[in-house]
């Protein structure tokens, strides 16, 4: 389930508007498929929130979901789709979907799921197949395994060709791990572009500036420079940090505090090669080791993109951090497998 895209809140908004809606879930995939198991989208007569990958698969799923909204069909259905000539898609894989109506009786479990996603609290969504209906419960979990199945049926990973859920069976979906914290210092043009670029991505953004006028920008928390330095120094090892304020002196204070604190698995500083050289020289004078200096990335973003346009910088930084996060996860998974 995509924690950063709150599908439960999207479903609740339709209920609040007295609109009929359906929830589409990818239960399992086989071979090449456009989205992974656990992906969800909310569909209503006039639109949708989220995507299961587009193309004819999504067209067929949304059409079936809207037919279900009329009440002429069962309240839920399990549907298999081979991604070949039948759907005019060349993926070659196979997808199993669950399509279900959400109604007033769904409000309690949707509200709890939405709250937990907002708070980045891991949980399991359990669906029991009772006669003629689905019974939903939300169960908290303390932590996630290294690479748990997104969807389980009868204790085993759900399969695209396996047995379909039967009466009394329970389907268990696990939420994603909490999003990685991203501390963004600076709300100028580049900072605003970065905040927009990261809004739909799997990061939890904490956005700060020291200028009073920045309080007018939605999402920005204004703090004194000393408070910002304390936040940088107290960052966890899981956090990413980006320093791009309006003031080089504040940039230096934040970079220095971030390195001194020993947190931040990535700490990026906006600037030219000249700025990097000056900061590195000063950091050495202040007693930082070469090992510590190697933790500071400047300039930020992909090295092959030279544009100074804020939107290009934002896309470049987003791509770089996504690749770093994926590489870190792959390394962690490999280490866990080797230890078994």
Secondary structure, DSSP 8 states (H G I E B T S, - for coil): --TTS-HHHHHHHHHHTT--EEEEEEEEEESS-SS-TT-EEEEETTEEES-S--HHHHHHHHHHHHHHHTTSS-SEEEEEEESSGGGT-----EEEEEEEEE-GGGHHHHHHHHHHHHTT--EEEEEEEETTEEEEEEEE-S---TT--SEEETTEE--SSS----TT-EEEEE-----EEEEEE--SHHHHHHHHHHTTSSEEEEEEES-GGGGGSTTEEE--HHHHHHHHHT--TT-EEEE--S-HHHHHHHHHHHHHHT--SEEEE---HHHHHHHHHHHHHTT--HHHHTTEE-S-S-TT-----HHHHHHHHHHHHHHHHHHHHHHHHHHHHHH-
